[in-house]
Amino acid sequence: MTETLRWRKSSFSGGGDGNTCVEIAALPTRVAIRDSKVPSRGTVTVPAGSFAAFIQRLKTTTV
């Protein structure tokens, strides 16, 4: 990934130091994901449609 990514965290990651979350960055056809505690360790990318389906499933799942 050579382009500069615009990383963001969930608004729910606020407590404590705010770093106990993953960060995501949108790419044209994929979503990049990394650990906010150790961002230099690595990045995983997934197809944007798969990520959207994953998030939608999380929103509809009750615990």
C-alpha positions as CSV (number, residue, x, y, z in Angstrom):
1,M,0.0,0.0,0.0
2,T,1.8,3.1,-1.2
3,E,-1.0,5.6,-0.9
4,T,-1.5,7.6,2.4
5,L,-4.4,6.0,4.3
6,R,-6.9,7.9,6.4
7,W,-7.2,5.8,9.5
8,R,-10.2,6.0,11.9
9,K,-11.4,4.3,15.1
10,S,-14.8,3.5,16.3
11,S,-16.4,6.2,18.5
12,F,-16.9,3.3,21.1
13,S,-13.1,3.1,21.6
14,G,-13.0,6.1,23.9
15,G,-12.4,4.6,27.4
16,G,-9.0,4.7,29.0
17,D,-6.3,5.7,26.6
18,G,-8.6,5.1,23.6
19,N,-6.2,2.7,22.0
20,T,-8.0,-0.6,22.6
21,C,-9.6,-0.8,19.2
22,V,-8.9,-1.6,15.6
23,E,-8.6,1.1,13.1
24,I,-9.9,1.0,9.5
25,A,-9.1,2.9,6.4
26,A,-11.2,2.9,3.2
27,L,-9.5,2.0,-0.1
28,P,-11.3,2.1,-3.5
29,T,-12.3,-1.6,-3.4
30,R,-11.1,-2.8,0.0
31,V,-11.0,-1.9,3.7
32,A,-7.6,-1.9,5.5
33,I,-7.7,-3.0,9.2
34,R,-4.9,-2.6,11.8
35,D,-4.4,-2.8,15.6
36,S,-4.5,0.7,17.0
37,K,-2.1,-0.3,19.8
38,V,0.6,-1.5,17.4
39,P,-0.2,0.0,14.0
40,S,3.3,-0.7,12.6
41,R,2.9,-4.4,13.2
42,G,0.8,-5.0,10.0
43,T,-2.4,-4.4,8.1
44,V,-5.0,-6.7,6.8
45,T,-7.3,-5.8,3.8
46,V,-10.6,-7.3,2.9
47,P,-13.0,-6.6,0.1
48,A,-15.3,-3.6,0.9
49,G,-18.4,-5.7,0.3
50,S,-17.4,-8.4,2.7
51,F,-16.5,-5.8,5.4
52,A,-19.9,-4.1,4.9
53,A,-21.7,-7.4,5.3
54,F,-19.6,-8.2,8.4
55,I,-20.5,-4.8,10.0
56,Q,-24.2,-5.3,9.1
57,R,-24.2,-8.7,10.7
58,L,-22.7,-7.3,13.9
59,K,-25.4,-4.7,14.0
60,T,-28.2,-7.3,13.8
61,T,-26.6,-9.9,16.2
62,T,-27.8,-9.9,19.8
63,V,-25.6,-11.1,22.5
